[in-house]
């Protein structure tokens, strides 16, 4: 099952990847590699209760370093939402829009993260992928910005969106 889940992630079938992770949750939950995928599935869906359960399972496996890394990503997302005073509905809209783009264009190894630059008070939501066709990514980036601009509830919010190449390397956590 993990091979299939990883395969979906590798080829950019992100929605199917998420569905299979959630479906397999009761079968594989003692694997830290699986729990990292489950964290991402919950993050894409804004399921913070599920993320807390992932932390508990990783704690049982004594994976403090993994918890720390995942917590940083979650904290950046929450800081983004807090800084912009986004409602949960608007945050869900952003996550869904990013997910739709990642899945539509089959952006492999897609993950969501946020960055904040306090000196300039700039907040950015980022979709990372290991797709390195930069011309293609620039076009998709423009479409992402256009889709988000369609949401009138976000017109008074100042933030950036970006799709970035991020080389993914397989790392098996034991």
N, C-alpha and C positions, 0 to 999 in steps of 0.2 A: 504494500500500500504506500509506504514512504517513497519508493521509487516512482510510482505513478504521480504522487503529489509533487515531488521534485520535478518530474518531467513537465507537468503542467506549468509550473513556475518558470522552468527553463524556456518553454516555447511561448510564453506570454498569454496563456489562457487563464488570466488572473481570477475571473469570476468562478470558473470551474474549479480552479485550484482552491479557492476559499470554500466553496461548497463541499469539496471532497475532504478538506481538513476538518470542517465542522462535523461532517458525517462520520469520519474516522476517529473522532475525539475519544470515544469510549474504548476503542480498540488499541490505541497506540500511546496513550497519555503519559507513559513512563519514560519516554525518550525526550531528552532535552532538545534534540534537533527538531522533533515534531512540535514541541512546546513553543519553540521560536516561530514556527510557521503559524501555530494557533494564535500566538500573540498578534501577529500581523493580520490574521483573519479578523480577530476581534477589533483591532485598531481600525481597519478599513470600515467596519460596521459600527464603530463608536460604542462598542460593548465593553464598558469599563468594568462592569461586574465580572465579566469573563476574563478580562486581563488580570484582575486581582486573583482569580482562581489559578491562572497560569503562574503568577508569582508564587503562590502557595505550593504548587507542584514543583516548581524549580527549587524552592527552598528545601523541600523534602529531599531533593536530589543533591543538595548542597552546592548549587550553582550560583553563588553570590555574584560572580563576575558577569554572568549572563543576565541576571536580574538587574545589575547596575547598568549595563548597556541598554537593555530594553527600557528601563526606567527613564533614562536620558531622552530617548525618543518620545516616550509618552509625555514627559514633562515639557518638552519643546512644543508638542501639539497643544497641551493645555495652556501653556504660556501664550501661544499664538491666539487661542480663543479668548483668553482673559485680556490680553493687550488690546484686542480689537473689540472687546465687549460683544462677541458674537453669541447669538442665541444657539441653543442646541440644534434647532432646526437649520439654521444657517451653516453650522459646522457640518451637519449631516449632508447638506446640499454640496458643500465643498468636497467632502470625502467621496460622495457618490459621483460627482463630476470627474474627479481625478481617477476613480476606479473605472468609470465608463471609458475614459480616454485610454487608460492603460490596457483595458481589455479589447477595445475596438481596434487599436493599432498593434495589438499583440506585443506589447513592450515587455520583454523578458526581465525577470528579476525585479519587478516593480515593487517599490516600497515608498511609503509616505513619510516625510519628516518636515520639520520647520526650523527656521533659523531666525534669530533676532539679533539686530545690531543696535545696541542701546545708544551709542554715540550719535547715530543718525535717526534713531527711533524707527527703524525699518523692520517689518515683519514679512517673512517670505514662507510660503508653503511650497514644498518641493516634491516632485515625483522623481525618484531616482530609477534608473534602468541601466542595464549593461548593453543596451543597443547603442552602437557607436556611429550610426549614420547621422552625422550632425546636421546635414541639410534637412533630412526627414524630421529630426527632432525639433528643429526650428519651426517647421511648418505645423507640427502637432502642438508645439508650445503656443503658437498664435491661435490655433483653434481652441485650446484650453482657456486662454485669456478671453476669447470671444464668448465662450459658453458661460463663463463666470460673470462676465459683464452683463449678460442677459437677466441676471437676478437683481431686480430693483432694490431688494432689501440689503444689498451689499454696496450700493452706490455711494454711501457715506463712509465707507471703510477704506482706509488707505493701506494696501498691502500688495505684495508681489506674488506671482505664481511662476513656477519654473519647472521645466523638465531637464534633468541633468544626467549625463552619462556618469556612471559610477561603476568601475570595474568590480564585478563580483567574483569572489574566489570561494571555492567550496572549502568549508571548514567543518570537519566532523568533530563534534563535541562529545567527549566520552565521560 
